[in-house]
Amino acid sequence: MTRTDAKGTILIADFDFGDVDIERAIVEGAGFELLAAQCKSEDEVIEKGQDVDGVLTQYARVGSRAIDAFTRCRVIARYGTGVDIVDVTAATRRGIQVTNAPNEWCADEVADHAVALWLAAARKICQYDRATRQGTWQWQSGEPIWRLRGQVFGLLSFGSIAQLIAERAKAFGVEVWAHDPFLDETEIRSRQVRPVSFDELVEGSDHLVIQAPLTPQTHHTFDRATLRRMKPTAVLINTARGPIVEDTALHQALTEGWIAGAALDDLEEEPAKQRGWHPRNPLLTLPNVIITPHAAYYSEQAITTVRRIAAEEAVRVLTGQPARYPVNEVQADVSG
């Protein structure tokens, strides 16, 4: 298909899937042209996407500058649930539909990963593995380890994924607490979880899992002041966005013993959004930290699902159909 006989053009701003075969089949099958890029800045999004009709984005930021520079764009489809990389307000002002994927596409994967990080940190799995490989066959190489049963397992946010994490954690005999200012306490209690204030969560949790969205309000929630208030035996687990935790504050907390350990699925610097990232973050040198490369959502099934959702949403909007998973409300386009 040539550009002249296509209905329009859809840009994949960035991707790390290895290919775009799934998207191409959907987009070109609907009569559109597909362009695939690897944008690492908003300037690159503008350069590649100024005249396209739709944009799919994984990590590349589509902010107000890009949105104002678009001449034809009618849809921005996010690969994933969070839309912190898209200026939704600017898109709405320009009449651009923003879509995402509902949590279900990777809910089980994230819940499994959160529990895996928790257990690995609590049971010192990585420390034992490193010591054993270096010739130390001693249970003492992981001390101290505390019994899980009876400890407090805290959740920051109690949305659908956090609820799945709570279900899994209960099997280990922990007392589950949750703080979520957007949920009624009766909803939390109905799942046999104790609703608590943020202060109670921070000061009382033996293990604290962050599963909150990244917003201006949650950015750097875990700074020096917050980390200072945690138990010295506490473990912090983050399966949400990296910038909710201030990396330099966490490094100080871990090296000075404010908390005992951390397990992170992302770093504040969000390496996937950078070109030529190098592992210079001091957190990567600490033995009491486990770090995975923002992989909590990953399974072969989940990746296939989210790619299909993003491509299908873009095609739906551009062919005059309502989005299945709209993030914002825009005036309906009846041009077909």
N, C-alpha and C positions, 0 to 999 in steps of 0.2 A: 504493500500500500504506500502511495506517495503522499506527501503532505497535502497536496492540492485536493485529493479526493477523500481525505479524512474529515470526520465531523468536527474535529478539534484536536488539541494536543494536551496530553497529561504528562506532567513532569514528576518523576521520582527524585526528590531533592537529595536524598542520601539513603543508603541501605548497606547492611553488612551480611546479607543472606548468601552471597556468592553468585547469584544470578537473579534475573527478574522474570523468569519463565512463567511463573504463576500469574504475575501481574500482566505480562504481555498477552497471555491467552485471553484474559478477561477484557483488557482495554482494547486490543486490536480486534477481538471478536465482536466488540460493540461498535466498531467502526472508527475508533480514535487512534491517533498516533501516540506512541509512547516514547518519551525521552528519559534516559536514566543518567543521573549525575551523582557526584560525591561532594556535595557542598559542605564546607566546614565553617562558613561564616554567612551572615546575612547578606553581605555584598555579593557573595557567590550565588545565593538564592535569587537575588535581583537579576544578576547577569544571565542566569540560566532560565529563569521563570517569568521574566517581565511580560512576555506575550503569550503565555500558555493559558489554557482554560481551566486546568485543575492541577493541584499539587498534592503529592503524597510525601510525608516526611516522617523519618524515624527519629533522628537526633537533631537535624538541622533546624535552627531557629527561624521561624517565619514571624518576624515582629512587625511593628507598625510601618517601619521604613519600607520593608519588602511589600507589604500589603498595599501601601499607598503608591508603590511603583508599578504594581500589576495593572495591566491595561484590559485584560479580558477574564481574569480568574473568577470563577464562580464557586469553587469548592476547595477546601484544604482538608485532606483526610489524614489523620494521625495514625501511624502504626502503633497502636497501644491505647491505654486508657487515659493517662495523664496528658493534659494539654498545656502545661506550663511553658512549652517552647513556642506556642502560638499566641499571638495577641488577639484574643477572641473579641475584645471590645472593638478593636480596629477593623477586624473582619466583619463584624456585625454592621458597623457604620458603613462599610463599602458594599453591603449586601452579599457577602461571601459566606456560604454555609461551611461551618466547621463540623467535622465528624470525628468520632473516636471508635474504639472497640469496647464493649462492656467488659467488666471485670472477669466474666465467666471464661473468657478465652484462655486465661492463664491462672485462674484462681487456685486450683489445686496445686499447680506447680509452685507458685509463690508460697503457699502455706507449707508445702513439703520442704521447700528450701529454707524457710524461716526456722522450722523445727530442726532441720539438719544442722544449720549454723549454730543454733542454741545448744544442741546436744554436743556438737564437736567442741564448742568453746567450754561448756560446763564440764565435759569429761576429758578435756585436754587432748583430744584425739590427734591434732596436728603436732603438738609438742611431743607426745609419745612417739609419733611416727618419725619425727626428725631425730629424736634422741636414739631411737632404735637403729635407724639407718647409719648413725654415726658410731654405733658399737656399744651403746648403753642399754642394757637389758635390765631395767629397774623400774618398779612401780613408782619409786620416789621421784622420777624425772618429771612427773606430772603434778606433784603435790603443790598446794593443797587442793583437794577435790571434796566438795560438800555433797551430801545426799540431796537429791532433788525433791523427794517426797516431803511435803510440808512447807516447802519454800514458796515465796510469792512470785508468780509469773505475771508481769504487767504488760498491758497492751496500750500503746498510744494510738487511738482511733479504734472504732469497733464496727467497721464496715464489713462487707461480705467476706473479704479475704481474712481480716482479723478474726472473724467468727469461725472460719475454718481452722485457723491457727489455734484458737482456744479449744476447739473440739479435740484436736490432736494432742495438745499439751495436757489436758485433763487426765489422759491415760497414764501420765507419769506421777500422778498424785500431788501435783502442785495446786496451790490456791490461785485462781485466775482473777486478776483485777483488770479493769479497763477504764480509760478516760476518753470520753468523746463528747465534746460540748454540743454536738449536733444531734445527739440521740437522747431520747427520753430514758431516764434511769430504769423504768419498768421494762423497757425492751432489753436492756442489758441484763437485768435480773432474770428475765424469762429464760435466759440461756445459762443459768446457774453461774453467772459471772458477777463479781462485786463491782458496782460503779463507784469510782473514787474521783476526787479532785486531782488536778494536775500535780499539785504539791504532794498529795498522798502517794501518787503513782511514782514520782521521782524519788521520794524519800523512803518509800516502803518496799519497792521492788527488789528482789534478789536477781531477777532476770527481766530486762525491759526490752520489748520488741517495738520498734517504730514501724507503723504501717499507715502513716498519715500522708495525705497529699502534700506536695510542695506548693506553698502559696507565700505571698509576702509575709503573712502572719507566722508561718511555720519555719521560714528560713532561719537557720542558726538557732533553732529552739534549744538545741543542746550545745550551749556555749560554756564558758568557764563557770559562770554563776550556777547554771543548772547542774553541771557535772560535779561541782563541789558538794552538792546536796545529796548525791547518791551514796549508797552504802559502799564502803571500801572493798567489800566482797562481791559487789554487783557486776553483772555482765550486761553490756549494751549490745543489742542486735538491731541492725538497720536493714530492712528489706524494702524500704521506700526510697526516696530520692536522696542522693548524697548530701546536697547542701542543707538538709535539715540538721546535720551535725557539723559543727565547726572543726575542721581537721586539726588545726593548731591547738585548739583547746583540748581535743581528745588526746592528742599526743602527750600533752602535759599531764593530763589526768592519768594516763596509763603509765607514764614514766615515773610520776611522783606518787603513785599508789592511791589516787583518789577513788578509782574503781579498779576492779581486778582484771577485766578483759573486755574485748569487743569483737564482734563479728559483723562485717559490713559487706553488703552486696553492691555498694557504689562508694565512690569517694567524692568529696566536695568539688573537686576539679572536673568531675565527669569526663574521664578520658575519652570515651567514645565520641564526644563532641569536638575533639581536637585532632588536628592533623599532625602526625609525627610525635605523638605522645611518648614520653620516656618515664620510667618508674623512679622518679626522684622524690616522691612523697615520703617523708620520714616515717609515716605509719607503716610503710612496707618493710621497715627494718626491725620492727618490734616483735618479740616472740609471743606476746599475749594478744595478738590481733590475727583474725582470720579475714581475708579479703577475697571475694569472688567478683568477676568482671561484669557486674550488672546482668547476671545470668539467672536470677530467680524465676523469671517468667519462662525460661527455655524448656521446651520439649519439642520433638519433631512435630507432634500434633498441634501444639500451640502456635508455633511459627507459621505453619501452613494456614491455620485458621485466621490469624491476624492479617496475613498478607492478602488473603481472599477478601476479608471484610473491608480493608482499606481500598482496594481496587474496585470492589463492587459498589461501595458508597460513592466514590468519585463518579463512576459511570451512571449510577442512579440519578444523582443530582444533575449531571450534564445532559441527561435525557428527559429531564422534566419530572422525575419521580421524587417523592419525598424521601429524605434520608431515613434509614432505619435507626441510626444512632446519632442524632443531632446533638451538638453541644450548645448551639445558640439558635435563636429564632430569627429567621430572615424572611422577607416577603417572598411568597411562593413564585417560582419562575414557571410560567406557563408557555414559554416559547417552544418547548420541546426540542 
